[in-house]
Amino acid sequence: MTDSSATPSTAASAGSPRFALSSHLTGWLMAAPLALVLTVFLVAPIVMIVVVSFWGATEFSIYPAFQFDNYEFLFGSDVTYRVFFNTLKYAAITWVFALLIGFTVAYFLAFHVRTQTWQIALFLLCTIPFWTSNIIRMISWIPFLGRNGLANSTLISWGVIDEPLEWLLFSDFSVILAFVHLYTLFMVVPIFNTMMRIDKSLIEAAADAGATGWQTLTHVIIPLTKPGIMIGTIFVVTLVMGDFITVRFMSGSQSANVGRMIQNDIGLLQYPSAAATAVILLVTVLMVIGLMLRFVDIRKEL
Amino acid sequence: MEPRPRSFYILAAFFTLFLIFLYGPTITIAILSFQGPTGGLTFPMKGTSFHWFRDLFEQQAVGDIWGSFSRSFLLGLMVMVTTVVVSVMGGLAFRKRFAGSSVLFYLIITSLVIPSILISLGVGLIWSQSGLTVHWSTSGFGAQLTWTLPFGLLIMFAVFNRFDASYEEAARDLGATPWQTLRHVVLPIIAPSLIGVALFGFTLSYDEFARTLLTSGSHNTLPLEIFGMTTNVTSPVIFALGTLTTLFSFVVIAVFLGVVWLTDRRRKAKGSDAGKGLV
């Protein structure tokens, strides 16, 4: 990850036309297991959801049909728009905080930590929580934010407040706090990765040309870090938009986002309605991603 | 060395705060899981004890935790092995363009960014409509692969983007068959990254929640079990469980890092210059 000699090795014997078919064939054979998994567990489920979104449902069962009832109901309801707005709001606010924190952390690691051993050690320290359970990390906030939690009792003992703050837990605040806590890492990693590939002599050149630290940051480092920022953004935005568990848990079921709406329908066995909402969510997410991919070629940035 | 600028200290302080933010809550519940028998979910501590850890070993107090742990562990291993094998094959395939490779590439990205609940819902619907029973080892296993494979493949892409093809040419020039080249040249060079892929495969599966929710059937995996507990358990036993699973994750990470370190040392001791370039 810290290696800067990124030479794409696609030049590895493209082969003469005579071998073209056989090279396609090996490619297909090697990619077959991957294609199989993605077909059965990604493409088929998406197709299934789209199909079921046109079905009808009774209280107990669902039946095949081709009707637009589910969509009509969704687009005709105020709740849908409010919930989608709420989802985008969570995504936007989380993104801002994740970006600010993630960029600062990555910048510190890449440009202020001097030895590579320390860089790797501190980087690993940041990534370890990623490999532990999200649910546990969410639960961990309760003794912190609760009515009698650490935050409230500390603030009271300092005399900052007299009454415990009620909005610390089971509120939009705690939802966004948990999102930032869980997903900032997804911003740190790609940004750190691109920063490590920036040629250090460019920074020196900027300094030699009389740029201040701030000017170097805004005119050299940020533009060169854009691909990493975009990849991190894609991660954070899609994770937050597709989430249902953090919102349910941290808002104490008081706030809703699209994921919660889908989960509610599933709980009521209203699968066609859940499927229709899921289709709209997927389209929204893909539109956001499509927009971002216009700014960055992921394949080149790995 | 020139003296550190003032910005270093400000950023270092920020970084420290970030680490406290990352680890603080986990450390809090680790402390609270040693709560005395009469203690509650928050501070103050009413004495210290192993009471809540002992509770974990009593079946009726907490439900089927050990069953779900062993299922999660087994599933993690299954997903890990599959992820490594499929990612390596996929990574090798993508070194050359083949018809359909860009479609497959966008599918991988889709698999990564698609909201997990869609996979859960879609797989669940397919299974129920075709009269099958969802089970963690079939539908759950496949649903988790859609989460672990993109990570494995992205690592493999990054590895092969930096891979020096002249090693393979050298092997070919010396008369190695493609299989020998793969077995004795390519795989040893990429071995350390494979450990990384395995780590991703295991831990992402072991902690996976959303994609397993509707696809694991009546036998819960550990994250599902823990989530169930959050709605009906109001004692520090849940913190004890959280502490134990987090500890387990740390052990897993440490084992993987240890393996990386050991293979690296063995390689140096054997004096092989594989992957080092010609000096």
Interface residues (C-beta under 8 A of the other chain):
Chain A: M1 D3 S5 A6 T7 P8 S9 T10 A11 A12 S13 A14 G15 S23 H24 T26 G27 W28 L29 M30 A31 P33 L34 A35 V37 L38 V40 F41 L42 V43 A44 P45 I46 M48 I49 V52 I101 T104 V105 Y107 F108 L109 H112 R114 L122 L124 L125 C126 I128 P129 W131 T132 S133 N134 I135 I136 R137 I139 S140 W141 I142 P143 F144 G146 N148 G149 L150 S153 H181 T184 G213 I234 F235 T238 M241 G242 D243 F244 I245 F249 G259 I262 Q263 I266 Y271 A274 A275 A278 L281 L282 V285 L286 I289 I298 R299 L302
Chain B: M1 R4 P5 S7 F8 L11 A12 F14 F15 F18 L19 F21 L22 Y23 G24 P25 T26 T28 I29 L32 L41 T42 F43 V85 V86 S87 M89 G90 L92 A93 F94 R95 K96 R97 F98 A99 G100 S101 L104 F105 L107 I108 I109 T110 S111 V113 I114 P115 S116 I117 L118 I119 L121 G122 V123 L125 I126 Q129 G142 A143 L145 T146 L149 L153 L154 F157 A158 F160 N161 R162 F163 D164 A165 E168 L199 T203 Y206 D207 F209 A210 L214 P223 I226 F227 T230 I238 F239 G242 T245 T246 S249 F250 V252 I253 L257
